[in-house]
Structures are given as structure tokens and as C-alpha cells.
Amino acid sequence: MSDSIRLASFFGGVALAITVAGVSAGEIDEQRARELQHLLVQECGSCHGLQLTGGLGPPLTPDALEDRGDTGLKAVILHGVPGTAMPPWKGLLTEEEAEWLVDFLREGL
């Protein structure tokens, strides 16, 4: 089994655990949570590393995000960072989904 398949399976389990534990922000259902986790691995992971420990983009681990505010992180997700490889995701994500991603990243993989 490839590492990406293992990682996708892991995220599927994490989605269920997060949903059951009530960690999700807003009204994100279990299916959308899995889609958002897939986005993290496939899209965000391509720059931030598959373990989100950094690469072209900075690490997205709980320790690395500790001093960053939720509002700022949500803004980066939605609006990107001009002049860098970080694109805006506002066309694909709602504000609630960006909040959910921030909460998920703070929990760590």
C-alpha cells in the first residue's frame, strides 16, 4: 500500500473521530470533513509537505501555528498570500470550512 493511500485512510479515520468528538467548527458534515482532509493532503500537502511539516510552504503543525491567530490563518486560507505560491481558496471554500481547517490543523495530524 502506498504512503498516499495510507495517509488517505488515516485521514478518513480522523474525520470520523473528529466528527464523533464534536471538534468540527460550524456545520461541516462528515462527508465534507473527509473532502477537506483530502484537500489538505493533496493540495496543501504538495507545498507544506504530506505531514504538513513544511516544504515550499511553512509547516502547518500545531506548534508552528501556536502564535498565529485564527482570524489570520483563516484569511490566509481564503485570500492566499500575494507574491507567494499560496493561492486563495475563497472560490472553493466557505468561511466555515476555512474555520474548520484551522481547528483541524490546531489539533494536528
C-alpha positions as CSV (number, residue, x, y, z in Angstrom):
1,M,0.0,0.0,0.0
2,S,1.4,3.4,-1.0
3,D,2.1,6.1,1.5
4,S,-0.6,8.4,0.0
5,I,-3.2,5.6,0.3
6,R,-2.2,5.0,3.9
7,L,-2.4,8.7,4.6
8,A,-5.8,9.0,2.9
9,S,-7.1,6.1,5.0
10,F,-5.7,7.7,8.1
11,F,-7.5,11.0,7.4
12,G,-10.7,9.1,6.8
13,G,-10.4,7.7,10.3
14,V,-9.5,11.0,11.7
15,A,-12.6,12.6,10.1
16,L,-14.8,10.1,11.9
17,A,-13.1,10.7,15.2
18,I,-13.3,14.4,14.9
19,T,-17.0,14.3,13.9
20,V,-17.8,12.0,16.8
21,A,-15.8,14.1,19.2
22,G,-17.6,17.2,18.1
23,V,-14.3,19.1,17.2
24,S,-15.6,20.4,13.9
25,A,-16.4,24.0,13.5
26,G,-19.7,25.3,12.1
27,E,-22.0,22.9,10.2
28,I,-19.4,20.7,8.5
29,D,-20.8,17.2,7.9
30,E,-18.7,14.0,7.9
31,Q,-18.5,13.8,4.1
32,R,-17.3,17.4,3.7
33,A,-14.8,16.8,6.6
34,R,-13.3,13.9,4.6
35,E,-13.2,16.1,1.5
36,L,-11.5,18.9,3.4
37,Q,-8.9,16.5,4.8
38,H,-8.3,15.2,1.3
39,L,-7.7,18.8,0.2
40,L,-5.2,19.2,3.0
41,V,-3.2,16.1,1.9
42,Q,-3.4,16.5,-1.9
43,E,-3.3,20.3,-2.3
44,C,-1.9,21.8,0.8
45,G,0.5,18.9,1.3
46,S,2.0,19.5,-2.1
47,C,3.7,22.6,-0.7
48,H,3.5,22.2,3.0
49,G,4.6,18.5,3.0
50,L,2.4,15.4,3.3
51,Q,2.9,15.5,7.0
52,L,2.4,19.3,6.9
53,T,5.8,19.7,8.5
54,G,7.0,22.2,5.8
55,G,8.4,22.2,2.3
56,L,8.0,25.0,-0.2
57,G,5.4,26.4,2.3
58,P,5.9,26.7,6.0
59,P,4.9,23.9,8.5
60,L,1.2,23.7,9.4
61,T,1.7,21.8,12.7
62,P,0.1,22.8,15.9
63,D,3.5,24.1,17.3
64,A,4.2,26.1,14.2
65,L,0.7,27.7,14.3
66,E,0.7,28.3,18.0
67,D,1.4,32.0,17.8
68,R,-0.8,32.6,14.8
69,G,-4.4,33.9,15.4
70,D,-7.4,32.0,14.0
71,T,-8.6,35.1,12.1
72,G,-5.2,35.5,10.3
73,L,-5.0,31.8,9.4
74,K,-8.5,31.9,8.0
75,A,-7.6,34.9,6.0
76,V,-4.5,33.2,4.5
77,I,-6.6,30.2,3.6
78,L,-9.3,32.2,1.9
79,H,-7.3,35.0,0.4
80,G,-3.8,33.5,-0.1
81,V,-0.6,35.4,0.2
82,P,0.2,37.7,-2.8
83,G,3.7,37.2,-4.2
84,T,4.0,33.6,-2.9
85,A,2.8,30.2,-4.0
86,M,-0.1,30.3,-1.5
87,P,-3.3,30.7,-3.6
88,P,-6.6,32.0,-2.4
89,W,-9.2,29.2,-1.7
90,K,-12.2,31.5,-1.3
91,G,-13.7,30.3,-4.6
92,L,-13.7,26.7,-3.3
93,L,-14.2,27.1,0.5
94,T,-16.7,28.8,2.7
95,E,-15.6,30.8,5.7
96,E,-17.0,28.0,7.9
97,E,-14.8,25.5,6.0
98,A,-11.8,27.7,6.5
99,E,-12.5,27.8,10.2
100,W,-12.9,24.0,10.3
101,L,-9.5,23.7,8.6
102,V,-7.9,26.0,11.2
103,D,-9.4,24.0,14.0
104,F,-8.3,20.7,12.3
105,L,-4.7,22.0,11.8
106,R,-4.6,23.1,15.5
107,E,-5.4,19.5,16.5
108,G,-2.6,18.1,14.4
109,L,-2.3,15.0,12.3
